[in-house]
């Protein structure tokens, strides 16, 4: 039993607006007319395509293999025919397209052969490889590969935390998942504990979800395993941030540049645990997820949709109102504006939020920073957003990195309280993108220079060998 809960610095308490979509049970979205499956499911890696246009695929068939340590496989969400492999719009602030596989469903839903995976009889690394090939990633939004987080780390994992906080306004998909599928979530958590060698499991849920807390506690009793505790944490955004939840439940502060595994703790979304259970117990790769349709809609709710479903075909399920003028993928604090409704559902899509002038009034004009320090007071990462803003705006990216730009979790608390209405997170995302692009260019230049130097060395060696032969 946890003796006490801890607090994290900063945070805000926006109106939750969760009641509008939390009441209705999860519904299965119908099969769309076509599916768009991006090869890049996260910003960290892109999978290697395994199919060709015109090829027939089965539901659950691997259509792209993992490339590199931070990549996972991609699978066909239904049976059908590969129409094309071409750049398509994806949910990203840049609005740039990404290589995608377009599949036309045949309506037959023909599965691959599915078999349970006996994780108890194989080494942990083999199970991690299996989860990589099943495409299991974090479903809280970041999409980080679960098989990487389940690694032993430097000290091993003492505490495995399930994140059911779901702190951002409007989003209720994890709430409904915990209410309806608590047994599967805890079964997946037990599998993850076995893989990581963790001693105990803590499930952190914000106290504004009493039904989910009761459901998870009942499932703990049915499971009958020791050292699993469901903990109600105070409602405060962003309590669902990984470092913030670890701090609240264990008192451990994860410093900049360190990970939870360095301190014997690791955090996973409840949806990820359920995906692990489906993969191990039923042999099903990650091809669908539960997401929230809410905001300016007549019938908001939560729906299980196939990965690759175009947003345009999901919206009629919740009936957006006529005055809807924009859509966000994600919540109002961290969401990304959708530039096209042809953008597909990806593994990290937890919410589609409809906006209107009445519900989300357009922001007033940006004014100069007055250095009031309100952003620093609410920053849960204990940064100085006003300094990061100046450096990002002036393109002084080296200084921005010195001020721990990459420790920013882009929670939006600073933008929320800024009296000058500066979209601070947008500046930080811009700076991160520029730094990543420059590092990529530098790496490519270093490789090109190395090849050039090797070619010069080879030519000099060949000249010397030729001169030696002539002399002989």
C-alpha angles and dihedrals in degrees: 000000000000108000096205143352123236132217132235124216121260127354133139138236110230121175107280102215088190099131092073093069105018098076100067121076121245112278127200112242115230122253109277125229090250139358128227111201114186116216087216106064092168138018092255105065146001124222123234113250115239101181138070132215111277094027119133116230135189127226108275094016115143108249098170128029128220114266116195132356096291097049133093133197124267123221139198108261091208140001118276145094129307104241099183147334107226143131111284134176115275132185103270133125090240092061089218118146123242132208108275141176114234115206128190108210119229092206093235097102092212109183131210116244107287125203132170116253116233099220093172094066100049135061117274092246091059090053090049090052089050092053089049090054089048090057096238112169138158109291096197091091106274096079095212112170110264094209089062094050090049091061117116095249122197099305102019124246118290099172127033113199124201111208111218095146095109090184102173117100121259096012115115106153094109090046092056092042091055092047095049106028106029094132092056092047093053092043088055091047090053090052090049091049090053092050095047096038093234119170099210142016124220120191112201116200126169113248092240088077104067095157092053091048091051092047093050093047091051089050090052089056092048092049092053096205122141128239097030115127131178110211127193109218126196115270108251129133123270095021087125092065109113097238092041094052092046088052094049095048102036108016090236115138113208107212126215113288094020132102133215091254089065087066099038097258133105132184129212133178116248089238090057090053090052090049090052090052092051092048096048101035099037106020092240119148120216104277102139141031141189115253137173125243107196147130119072094013133122096222110023118183147127124286136185104228132180117251106258097033109144112242089230090067094048098052098073088063089070098029107229113223121250095252093059108129105173145010133220128202102218129009130316093265102049104010126126120229112244111233092186133027088215087075108118132229109262130191092268095051107116100157145015109204122194117211134200135180090256098045098039108017114206111267117258118248116292112257131197118283111259093194092236092153095226090127091056091050094058099036106118090199090056093237131143103246094181090060092045088051093056094047094045093048092048091046091238091144096166091062090045089057090048088057089055099257092168092056087068110108092197091235093152097230091126093052090046094059100032108122090201091057092233112168091229097171091056089058091048093050089049092052093048091049092050092049092049091048092050092047090051091050091047091050091050090048091049091052091048092049091049091051091048092050091048090051092051090049091050092050092049090049091050091049091051092048091049092049090049091052091049091049091050 
